[in-house]
Amino acid sequence: MTNEYDIIVVGAGHAGCEAAAAAANMGSKVLLVTMNMQTIAQMSCNPAMGGIAKGQIVREIDAMGGYSGIISDKSAIQFRMLNRSKGPAMWSPRTQNDRMMFASLWREMLEQTPNVDFWQDMVKELIISADGISIEGIVTGMGISFKAKAIVLTNGTFLNGIIHIGEKQIGGGRTGESASIGITEQLVSLGFVSGRMKTGTPPRIDSRSLDYSKMEVQGGDEVADKFSYLDNTSPFIGPNSIKQIPCHVSYTNQQVHDILKTGFEKSPMFQGRIQGLGPRYCPSIEDKITRFSERERHQLFIEPEGWNTVEIYVNGFSTSLPIDVQQKALQLIPGFEKAKMFRPGYAIEYDYFPPTQLKLTLETQLLDNLYFAGQINGTTGYEEAACQGLMAGINAHLKINNKPALILSRHQAYIGVLIDDLVMKGTDEPYRMFTSRAEYRLLLRQDNADIRLTPLSNKLGLANKDRLNRVETKIDGANKIINYFKNNSADPNTLNPFLESVNSAHLSQKTRYFNVLSRPNVSAAQLIEQDTMLLKEMSVFDKETIEQAEILMKYEGYIEREKENAEKQIRLEELFIKPDFNYNSIKSLGAEAIEKFIKYKPQTIGQASRISGINPADISVLLVYLGR
Ligand SMILES: Cc1cc2nc3c(=O)[nH]c(=O)nc-3n(C[C@H](O)[C@H](O)[C@H](O)COP(=O)(O)OP(=O)(O)OC[C@H]3O[C@@H](n4cnc5c(N)ncnc54)[C@H](O)[C@@H]3O)c2cc1C
């Protein structure tokens, strides 16, 4: 058995899988140690990827050469672009996925990745160097030691996990899987701070027991798109395309709420047995009926779990109430009168490590070459976990090869926003991504993640040449289209009937296509359809390139303004603060500011300005001193 590796990744959830793939694809010899090989890339909760802001993250992971986008596409049973009616910064791809296929595809991709070895076991202990400053390896439950130059911990919800259902408490990291014991205790003894968080999941139902005629149908997009910038990744696109599976919508009602309330006295949440904070934006049904008691009903999405199973996920009905209460309440939902449960809903409490203990590379401040990624850092969600895994894998590889770290900034990627938020501000409740967290969201669109990130990733040796060629072709094509639209004019006779049909004023003379496109009700696809001349010119470009050019033209002014703002921020990011800077020497800084600067050790003025509790006056004082 080989016991020495470049990098060991602990845990094969979404973070661990991306970490292992990235490090191995960059050339590191990787060992992926996970408790159960059957649950690699298990979707612990909803069988879906992407959504608002999360979809942008999946596109970014794909643009960097990660696998989550490809696997989400291949295992999709439905695709929707959310927020199409809003501006392009808000467009968010989302797939409903076949849960089992998602996991098996991940395992297949990893097995086909050279440089990845696997070991099924529980990691119980970390091996620390004799001088106590760096990590050297792991010891497993079977008593085997593995050595590595860097370790990435991605334990998810497993660290001292406790599952709650009504008054029952069961030790576990997920239902049917054991909790991870030992790591938290050791890290805390070494000086790390840990905390508790909680999350929950709804019951799973037998589809054959549901009456769909009482529910609304929610289909996928008529023309499905995909996450990956590569071809042939979606089953819904191309000559052999297959039909998407619809979801359904139903609602709770007052009777359902009344039954749920009968379980409150046994609720682990309301009786104080759960201490950890749960995800604010993904509350349990008992939380919803309490916090929004004025609402008569709550929407539920009935989501199929895959192509070849009758199991159904009841999105919106996460609960940890006693099983009999769950069952009774479910049967009062329209369409659920005869519902049979496969598995009950439950809540889980687990340890996390406040992420302010990390560097922006996701390496811990206390132990060299130890990285944390995913739910262990206080985040929630597959996408948030996957992108941290990718970045930890990349940075672990770069560090052990003495190469400069990769830190994505806030104007470059949602991934940059997420890591910067975690490290500089921390979080005491499960952190999920929103578009509102990004100050430059018009720059961080799902359509341009490849333009933003693929060239960068290619330079690191991760995104391959094929990806880079595609991006270059797209950029070149979009420029040519913009050039054509700016320098050629539409004929009024050709376009006026169409313009009238969309309530847009007639053209009285030849007008540049660019100006016609800037009108609110006019799209590039419509212009191309109406104008044979334009159709001929545009026929050499694919849909994605035309869409890219269209967004750049339609939102030109806004995008330019946002770029200018980002550049101002970049200037602050380029003002470096020496690691040994003596904040105590600045008399005019308040005690709180000094304490926070010493704690968070910002490397730049930009980072210093984002620490919570730091105000513009503190930054002005700092700037004056740095100026001196
Ligand atoms: C019940 C439940 C409900 C959830 N609800 C939601 C929700 O509503 N919304 C949402 O966005 N997210 C939800 N999540 C969270 C979501 O599942 C996670 O955000 C995501 O899976 C985190 O990915 P990860 O890679 O960090 O960890 P995980 O996916 O949890 O993977 C951790 C991996 O590490 C392995 N592991 C752990 N400890 C060890 C060890 N010591 N040795 C070896 N291997 C180890 C495990 O076997 C597992 O493979 C829920 C999770 C659970 C369990």
The ligand as a Tripos MOL2 file, in Angstrom:
@<TRIPOS>MOLECULE
LIG
   53    58     1     0     0
SMALL
NO_CHARGES

@<TRIPOS>ATOM
      1 C1        -29.9160   16.5810    6.7000 C.3       1 LIG1
      2 C2        -29.2550   17.5940    5.8330 C.ar      1 LIG1
      3 C3        -29.9880   18.6250    5.3260 C.ar      1 LIG1
      4 C4        -29.4210   19.5900    4.5220 C.ar      1 LIG1
      5 N1        -30.1800   20.5750    4.0330 N.ar      1 LIG1
      6 C5        -29.6590   21.4750    3.2070 C.ar      1 LIG1
      7 C6        -30.4710   22.4930    2.6420 C.ar      1 LIG1
      8 O1        -31.6590   22.5520    2.8900 O.2       1 LIG1
      9 N2        -29.9110   23.3800    1.8220 N.ar      1 LIG1
     10 C7        -28.5890   23.3300    1.5240 C.ar      1 LIG1
     11 O2        -28.1130   24.1670    0.7660 O.2       1 LIG1
     12 N3        -27.8040   22.3880    2.0630 N.ar      1 LIG1
     13 C8        -28.3140   21.4740    2.8790 C.ar      1 LIG1
     14 N4        -27.5360   20.5230    3.4250 N.ar      1 LIG1
     15 C9        -26.1400   20.6960    3.2990 C.3       1 LIG1
     16 C10       -25.4690   20.0720    2.1320 C.3       1 LIG1
     17 O3        -25.6800   18.7050    2.1430 O.3       1 LIG1
     18 C11       -24.0550   20.4160    2.3240 C.3       1 LIG1
     19 O4        -23.9190   21.8180    2.2460 O.3       1 LIG1
     20 C12       -23.0840   19.8390    1.3650 C.3       1 LIG1
     21 O5        -23.3030   18.4830    1.1720 O.3       1 LIG1
     22 C13       -21.7260   20.0850    1.9720 C.3       1 LIG1
     23 O6        -20.7480   19.4740    1.2290 O.3       1 LIG1
     24 P1        -19.4190   19.0130    1.9280 P.3       1 LIG1
     25 O7        -18.5890   18.4450    0.8510 O.co2     1 LIG1
     26 O8        -18.8840   20.1030    2.7360 O.co2     1 LIG1
     27 O9        -19.8570   17.8880    2.9440 O.3       1 LIG1
     28 P2        -20.7520   16.5880    2.8040 P.3       1 LIG1
     29 O10       -21.5040   16.5730    1.5480 O.co2     1 LIG1
     30 O11       -21.4790   16.4720    4.0780 O.co2     1 LIG1
     31 O12       -19.6590   15.4370    2.7030 O.3       1 LIG1
     32 C14       -18.8040   15.1350    3.7550 C.3       1 LIG1
     33 C15       -18.0270   13.8820    3.3840 C.3       1 LIG1
     34 O13       -16.9890   13.6760    4.3100 O.3       1 LIG1
     35 C16       -16.9760   12.3260    4.7220 C.3       1 LIG1
     36 N5        -16.3810   12.3440    6.0620 N.ar      1 LIG1
     37 C17       -16.7680   13.0850    7.1160 C.ar      1 LIG1
     38 N6        -15.9370   12.8940    8.1540 N.ar      1 LIG1
     39 C18       -15.0070   11.9980    7.7480 C.ar      1 LIG1
     40 C19       -13.8810   11.3920    8.3560 C.ar      1 LIG1
     41 N7        -13.5400   11.6870    9.6010 N.pl3     1 LIG1
     42 N8        -13.1550   10.5020    7.6590 N.ar      1 LIG1
     43 C20       -13.4740   10.2130    6.3750 C.ar      1 LIG1
     44 N9        -14.5130   10.7630    5.7410 N.ar      1 LIG1
     45 C21       -15.2750   11.6470    6.4170 C.ar      1 LIG1
     46 C22       -18.4050   11.8820    4.6450 C.3       1 LIG1
     47 O14       -18.4950   10.5020    4.5370 O.3       1 LIG1
     48 C23       -18.8580   12.6320    3.3820 C.3       1 LIG1
     49 O15       -18.5170   11.8830    2.2530 O.3       1 LIG1
     50 C24       -28.0670   19.5180    4.2370 C.ar      1 LIG1
     51 C25       -27.3030   18.4720    4.7410 C.ar      1 LIG1
     52 C26       -27.9020   17.5080    5.5340 C.ar      1 LIG1
     53 C27       -27.0810   16.3850    6.0700 C.3       1 LIG1
@<TRIPOS>BOND
     1     1     2 1
     2     2     3 ar
     3     2    52 ar
     4     3     4 ar
     5     4     5 ar
     6     4    50 ar
     7     5     6 ar
     8     6     7 ar
     9     6    13 1
    10     7     8 2
    11     7     9 ar
    12     9    10 ar
    13    10    11 2
    14    10    12 ar
    15    12    13 ar
    16    13    14 ar
    17    14    15 1
    18    14    50 ar
    19    15    16 1
    20    16    17 1
    21    16    18 1
    22    18    19 1
    23    18    20 1
    24    20    21 1
    25    20    22 1
    26    22    23 1
    27    23    24 1
    28    24    25 2
    29    24    26 1
    30    24    27 1
    31    27    28 1
    32    28    29 2
    33    28    30 1
    34    28    31 1
    35    31    32 1
    36    32    33 1
    37    33    34 1
    38    33    48 1
    39    34    35 1
    40    35    36 1
    41    35    46 1
    42    36    37 ar
    43    36    45 ar
    44    37    38 ar
    45    38    39 ar
    46    39    40 ar
    47    39    45 ar
    48    40    41 1
    49    40    42 ar
    50    42    43 ar
    51    43    44 ar
    52    44    45 ar
    53    46    47 1
    54    46    48 1
    55    48    49 1
    56    50    51 ar
    57    51    52 ar
    58    52    53 1
@<TRIPOS>SUBSTRUCTURE
     1 LIG1         1 GROUP 0 **** ****
